[in-house]
Amino acid sequence: MRKVIGIGEIVLDIIFRNEQPIGAYPGGSVFNGIISLGRSGVNTTFISEAGNDRVGENIIKFLKENNVNADNVNQFPESKSPISLAFLDEHNDAHYLFYKDHPHDQLDFTYPDIQPDDIVVFGSYYAVNPVIRPQVVGLLDYARNHGAIIYYDVNYRPAHKNDVMKVTPNLLENLEYADIVRGSYEDFDTLYRMQEPDKIYNSEISFYCKKFIYTHGCNPVELRGENSFQKSYPVPQVETVSTIGAGDNFNAGLIFGMLKNNIKRADIEHGLTENQWDEMIHYAQEFSIKSCESIYNYVSKEFGEEKKTELNK
């Protein structure tokens, strides 16, 4: 059975509406997608660090309860779990404040078993953080040498806009490692002050990676590929409760679609067909919508059970 290996931060998301807290849930950009995949019957592993505190203990327990291998989540002595405050606006979009001591980040893990056509997913500031860069690159090299598919979600938030120059070499290296890159309007506005998907693809992405997915809230999903392939996918209109996990679950759905349709690294290298992309984007949007219909950062366990049945057909 193919595996999905995620590497990223773990945070406790405290969610506010009208300036009052309404819930606190384990989160983190790659983490959210991995939980949804674990609930959907996918063989998942997560690599990270958790605080050596009550929050960290609860999050590791949460990973295991959702069928995610947490053997490579380390707790360092005297470390505290990072906190994110997510303020929902009138459209249920989140605006964040992060409380994390990035200069003291540590990352220590043994490489998990990675086989050809397994999928490694990484992204956000964690993917470019200079402090843990050697460990992240080590994993990417290991994954590439073992024939894995590498999926990169840029997910670069305005909270780090002053670090753009410092992390640009790491960002470019990530694009080079990636087989598929996804990014949002906010990411590229923060990084390049660019909003046009064609301009972003042609000037910043295509030299390094040919498969590019651009998302912009309720606007169409834009897909760009080699040989001038491009397609727009309208986004279904839904009543949202919270958009916190929208992009993370888009990634999860796309990866689920890759596994469901048995898309392998060789298929990606040779160029995916329009039909293959349609299937993957279908699942990406489905997972994303399901996560937006609740206050949680992931798809429900009930939805996961449905997908588990579908995956095993």
C-alpha positions as CSV (number, residue, x, y, z in Angstrom):
1,M,0.0,0.0,0.0
2,R,1.4,3.4,-1.0
3,K,2.1,5.8,1.8
4,V,1.8,9.6,2.3
5,I,4.6,11.2,4.4
6,G,4.0,14.7,5.7
7,I,6.5,17.0,7.3
8,G,5.4,20.3,8.9
9,E,4.6,22.3,12.0
10,I,2.2,21.3,14.8
11,V,0.2,24.1,16.4
12,L,-2.9,24.5,18.6
13,D,-5.4,26.6,16.6
14,I,-7.5,28.8,18.9
15,I,-10.4,30.0,16.8
16,F,-12.2,33.3,17.5
17,R,-15.5,34.7,16.2
18,N,-16.5,38.3,17.2
19,E,-13.3,38.4,19.3
20,Q,-14.4,35.5,21.5
21,P,-12.8,32.0,21.4
22,I,-15.1,29.3,20.1
23,G,-12.8,26.3,20.0
24,A,-9.2,25.0,20.1
25,Y,-8.1,22.3,17.7
26,P,-4.8,20.7,16.7
27,G,-3.6,22.2,13.5
28,G,-0.7,23.0,11.1
29,S,-0.9,23.3,7.3
30,V,0.5,19.8,6.4
31,F,-0.9,18.3,9.6
32,N,-4.5,19.2,8.7
33,G,-4.2,17.4,5.4
34,I,-2.5,14.4,6.9
35,I,-5.3,14.0,9.5
36,S,-7.9,14.1,6.6
37,L,-6.0,11.4,4.7
38,G,-5.6,9.3,7.8
39,R,-9.3,9.4,8.3
40,S,-9.8,8.4,4.7
41,G,-7.9,5.1,5.0
42,V,-4.6,6.3,3.6
43,N,-1.4,5.0,5.1
44,T,0.1,8.2,6.6
45,T,3.2,9.2,8.6
46,F,3.8,12.7,10.1
47,I,7.3,14.1,10.9
48,S,7.4,17.1,13.2
49,E,8.1,18.3,16.8
50,A,5.5,18.8,19.5
51,G,5.8,20.7,22.7
52,N,6.9,18.7,25.8
53,D,3.6,19.8,27.5
54,R,0.0,18.9,27.8
55,V,-0.9,20.3,24.4
56,G,1.9,18.3,22.7
57,E,0.8,15.1,24.5
58,N,-2.8,15.6,23.3
59,I,-1.8,16.3,19.7
60,I,0.3,13.2,19.5
61,K,-2.6,11.2,20.9
62,F,-4.9,12.9,18.3
63,L,-2.5,11.8,15.4
64,K,-2.6,8.2,16.6
65,E,-6.4,8.3,17.0
66,N,-6.7,9.3,13.4
67,N,-4.5,6.5,12.0
68,V,-1.4,8.6,11.5
69,N,2.0,7.1,12.4
70,A,3.5,9.6,14.9
71,D,6.8,7.8,15.6
72,N,8.7,10.7,14.1
73,V,7.1,13.4,16.2
74,N,9.6,14.5,18.8
75,Q,9.2,16.3,22.0
76,F,12.2,18.1,23.2
77,P,12.8,18.9,26.9
78,E,11.3,22.2,28.0
79,S,9.8,22.9,24.6
80,K,6.4,24.6,24.4
81,S,3.7,23.9,21.8
82,P,3.2,26.7,19.3
83,I,-0.2,28.5,19.4
84,S,-2.1,30.1,16.5
85,L,-5.0,32.5,17.0
86,A,-7.4,32.4,14.1
87,F,-9.9,35.3,13.9
88,L,-12.8,34.5,11.6
89,D,-14.2,37.5,9.7
90,E,-17.8,38.0,8.3
91,H,-16.9,35.6,5.4
92,N,-15.5,33.0,7.8
93,D,-12.0,33.6,6.4
94,A,-9.3,33.4,9.0
95,H,-6.7,36.1,10.0
96,Y,-3.9,34.8,12.0
97,L,-1.6,35.7,14.9
98,F,1.2,33.1,15.5
99,Y,3.0,32.6,18.7
100,K,6.1,30.5,18.1
101,D,9.8,30.6,18.9
102,H,11.1,29.9,15.4
103,P,14.8,30.5,16.2
104,H,14.7,27.6,18.7
105,D,13.0,25.1,16.3
106,Q,14.6,21.7,16.4
107,L,14.0,18.7,14.2
108,D,15.4,15.3,14.8
109,F,14.0,12.2,13.2
110,T,15.0,8.9,11.5
111,Y,13.9,8.6,7.9
112,P,10.7,6.7,7.6
113,D,10.4,3.9,5.1
114,I,9.8,5.5,1.7
115,Q,9.2,3.4,-1.4
116,P,8.8,4.4,-5.1
117,D,5.5,6.3,-5.7
118,D,4.9,7.1,-2.1
119,I,4.0,10.8,-1.7
120,V,5.9,13.3,0.4
121,V,4.0,16.6,1.2
122,F,5.6,19.7,2.7
123,G,5.0,23.4,2.8
124,S,4.5,26.7,4.6
125,Y,7.3,28.6,6.5
126,Y,8.4,25.2,7.9
127,A,9.6,24.3,4.4
128,V,11.9,27.3,4.1
129,N,12.8,27.9,7.8
130,P,16.7,28.3,7.8
131,V,17.0,26.7,11.2
132,I,15.7,23.3,10.2
133,R,16.7,23.5,6.5
134,P,19.3,20.7,6.6
135,Q,16.8,18.2,8.0
136,V,14.1,19.2,5.5
137,V,16.5,18.9,2.5
138,G,17.8,15.6,3.8
139,L,14.3,14.2,3.7
140,L,13.6,15.6,0.2
141,D,16.9,14.1,-1.1
142,Y,16.0,10.8,0.6
143,A,12.5,10.8,-0.9
144,R,13.7,11.7,-4.4
145,N,16.4,9.0,-4.3
146,H,13.7,6.5,-3.3
147,G,11.4,7.4,-6.2
148,A,8.7,9.2,-4.2
149,I,6.4,11.9,-5.6
150,I,7.1,15.3,-3.9
151,Y,4.1,17.7,-3.4
152,Y,4.9,21.3,-2.4
153,D,2.3,23.7,-1.0
154,V,4.0,27.1,-0.9
155,N,1.6,28.4,1.8
156,Y,3.7,31.5,2.6
157,R,1.8,33.8,4.9
158,P,2.1,37.6,5.4
159,A,3.4,37.0,8.9
160,H,6.7,36.2,7.3
161,K,6.8,38.9,4.6
162,N,9.9,40.4,6.1
163,D,11.8,37.1,5.7
164,V,11.2,36.8,2.0
165,M,14.7,37.7,0.9
166,K,16.3,35.5,3.5
167,V,14.4,32.4,2.5
168,T,14.2,32.8,-1.3
169,P,17.1,30.4,-2.0
170,N,15.3,27.7,0.0
171,L,12.0,28.5,-1.7
172,L,13.6,28.1,-5.2
173,E,15.2,24.8,-4.1
174,N,11.8,23.5,-2.9
175,L,10.3,24.4,-6.3
176,E,13.1,22.4,-7.9
177,Y,12.5,19.3,-5.8
178,A,8.7,19.4,-6.4
179,D,6.8,17.3,-8.9
180,I,3.6,19.4,-8.2
181,V,3.4,22.9,-6.8
182,R,0.3,24.5,-5.3
183,G,0.0,28.0,-4.1
184,S,-2.6,30.6,-3.3
185,Y,-3.3,34.2,-4.3
186,E,-2.1,35.3,-0.8
187,D,1.2,33.3,-1.1
188,F,2.3,35.0,-4.4
189,D,1.0,38.4,-3.4
190,T,3.2,38.1,-0.3
191,L,6.3,36.7,-2.1
192,Y,6.3,38.5,-5.4
193,R,3.4,41.1,-5.3
194,M,1.9,39.2,-8.2
195,Q,-1.7,38.1,-8.6
196,E,-2.0,36.7,-12.2
197,P,-1.6,32.9,-12.4
198,D,0.0,33.0,-15.9
199,K,2.5,35.6,-14.9
200,I,3.4,33.7,-11.7
201,Y,3.8,30.4,-13.6
202,N,5.8,31.8,-16.4
203,S,8.1,34.1,-14.4
204,E,8.5,32.2,-11.1
205,I,7.5,28.6,-11.3
206,S,7.7,26.9,-14.7
207,F,11.5,27.0,-14.9
208,Y,11.7,24.8,-11.7
209,C,8.4,22.8,-11.8
210,K,6.0,22.3,-14.7
211,K,2.9,21.3,-12.8
212,F,1.3,24.2,-11.0
213,I,-2.0,24.7,-9.3
214,Y,-3.2,28.2,-8.3
215,T,-6.1,28.7,-5.9
216,H,-7.9,31.9,-4.9
217,G,-10.7,31.4,-2.5
218,C,-14.1,31.2,-4.4
219,N,-12.4,32.1,-7.7
220,P,-11.7,29.3,-10.2
221,V,-8.8,26.9,-9.6
222,E,-6.1,27.5,-12.3
223,L,-4.0,24.6,-13.5
224,R,-0.9,25.0,-15.6
225,G,1.3,22.3,-17.1
226,E,3.9,21.6,-19.7
227,N,3.2,22.1,-23.5
228,S,1.0,25.2,-22.7
229,F,-1.6,23.0,-21.0
230,Q,-4.0,25.0,-18.9
231,K,-7.5,24.7,-17.5
232,S,-9.8,26.5,-15.1
233,Y,-12.0,24.7,-12.6
234,P,-15.0,26.7,-11.2
235,V,-15.3,26.5,-7.4
236,P,-18.8,25.3,-6.2
237,Q,-20.5,27.8,-4.0
238,V,-21.0,26.6,-0.5
239,E,-22.0,27.9,2.9
240,T,-18.7,28.0,4.9
241,V,-18.4,27.7,8.6
242,S,-14.6,28.2,8.6
243,T,-12.0,28.3,5.7
244,I,-9.0,27.5,8.0
245,G,-8.5,24.0,6.5
246,A,-9.6,24.8,2.9
247,G,-6.2,24.8,1.2
248,D,-4.7,22.0,3.4
249,N,-7.7,19.8,2.5
250,F,-7.4,20.7,-1.1
251,N,-4.0,19.2,-1.0
252,A,-5.3,16.1,0.9
253,G,-8.0,15.6,-1.8
254,L,-5.6,16.0,-4.6
255,I,-3.3,13.4,-3.1
256,F,-6.3,11.1,-2.4
257,G,-7.2,11.4,-6.1
258,M,-3.7,10.5,-7.0
259,L,-3.9,7.3,-5.0
260,K,-7.4,6.4,-6.0
261,N,-6.5,6.7,-9.7
262,N,-3.2,5.0,-9.2
263,I,-1.2,8.0,-10.6
264,K,2.5,7.3,-10.2
265,R,5.7,9.3,-10.5
266,A,6.3,8.1,-14.1
267,D,2.8,9.4,-15.1
268,I,3.5,12.8,-13.6
269,E,6.9,12.9,-15.4
270,H,5.4,11.9,-18.8
271,G,2.5,14.4,-18.4
272,L,-0.9,13.8,-16.9
273,T,-3.9,13.6,-19.1
274,E,-6.7,16.1,-18.8
275,N,-8.9,13.3,-17.4
276,Q,-6.4,12.5,-14.7
277,W,-6.2,16.1,-13.7
278,D,-10.0,16.4,-13.7
279,E,-10.2,13.4,-11.3
280,M,-7.6,14.8,-8.9
281,I,-9.1,18.3,-8.9
282,H,-12.6,16.8,-8.2
283,Y,-11.3,15.2,-5.0
284,A,-9.3,18.3,-4.1
285,Q,-12.4,20.4,-4.2
286,E,-14.6,17.8,-2.5
287,F,-12.2,17.5,0.5
288,S,-11.8,21.3,0.6
289,I,-15.5,21.9,0.7
290,K,-16.1,19.3,3.4
291,S,-13.6,20.9,5.7
292,C,-15.2,24.4,5.2
293,E,-18.6,23.1,6.3
294,S,-17.4,22.7,9.9
295,I,-15.3,24.5,12.4
296,Y,-12.7,21.8,12.3
297,N,-9.5,21.9,10.2
298,Y,-10.1,18.5,8.6
299,V,-12.8,16.4,7.0
300,S,-15.2,14.6,9.3
301,K,-14.7,11.0,10.4
302,E,-17.9,10.1,8.6
303,F,-16.7,11.6,5.3
304,G,-13.4,9.8,5.9
305,E,-15.2,6.4,6.3
306,E,-17.0,7.0,2.9
307,K,-13.7,7.7,1.2
308,K,-12.0,4.7,2.9
309,T,-14.7,2.5,1.2
310,E,-14.1,4.3,-2.1
311,L,-10.3,3.9,-1.9
312,N,-10.5,0.2,-1.3
313,K,-12.9,-0.5,-4.2
